[in-house]
Amino acid sequence: MNPIRKAIVYEPNTHPGITRAVWALARGAIRSGPGAFLAILAIGPIVGLDLIPAGRLNAQTFNAMHNFTASPFNTNSDGAIPYAGLTRGGNSNSWYGTASLGGSSGYGTVFAVNTDGKGFTILHSFTGGSDGATPWAGLTLSGNTLYGTTYYGGGSSNGTVFTFNAMHSFTAAPFNTNSDGAIPYAGLTLGGKSNTLYGTASQGGGSGYGNVFGINTDGTGFTNLHSFAYIDGSDPVAGLTLSGHTLYGTATYGGSWGNGTVFAINTDSTGFTVLHSFQPVQFVLACSNGSCPCGYSCVNVGYGFPICVYSYNCNPFPPLPPWRPPPCAGFCGGG
């Protein structure tokens, strides 16, 4: 039986070399003989390739349960551009989800649809005001109540935690420091037998690099459990996983090498630990003397032209957007 192999590639017009390489790998695996099935998942600009051993997949009829009608930034009756997955409604036959745009004000919706594809219903259209705007994450169900986040809108246009009325509006402007965080992309995690929801905000917090927070299901008791300081992580955009009384998650940037961390923190805000700091990746960036980002040196290593090479003694500048520099004082890395 062929082993499962996976790869992630970017859309062809941004990373054509990577795309061709992965497609070559996939074609080679298919030509190698029977027993492998190629599955392609397109999610925004990212494409995932999975080679699944024979006997693990049964053919089924694909059914589109609902087609969203609005173009981005236009208004409509159902929403548009749903990024997140669906939440099953307890003992009901309904799925619940969010659409990031569209709806009566063009700022996204919360919707429900029956498991047979019938009965599509808009539960809420975001106005872009105090209730929030542009939900990217899915919903969390507790009892008969749905909870979620928007990364825009609210009192300071930096996102909200909501039921259907905003429970908390984040106060920071992007990249600024504050007491609660800003721009929450991820959904919420319900705390076991407690009535507490846990989440991450990608920016703001005590150092401006995002935070982990908790909030009661009735909207009270908002608590900043941890503010990232870059050396322990930065820009968390994913949700949290709860095991016992410990929350686990990832930060996109920061850490010892600037390439993100895996972390753990107790629900009472104690015991924050960086479980892993991701090490540097190599990327080719042509340069001239003095033009490299912080943490890189401009050297000739055999490409025929000088490139930026990572220097060990300083955290690197993230090589992909959002281009947020680490707290690296002065000139570093040579070049």
Summary of the structure (lengths in Angstrom):
residues: 335
radius of gyration: 22.3
end to end distance: 50.4
largest distance: 64.4
contacts: 1105
relative contact order: 0.07
helix: 5%
strand: 36%
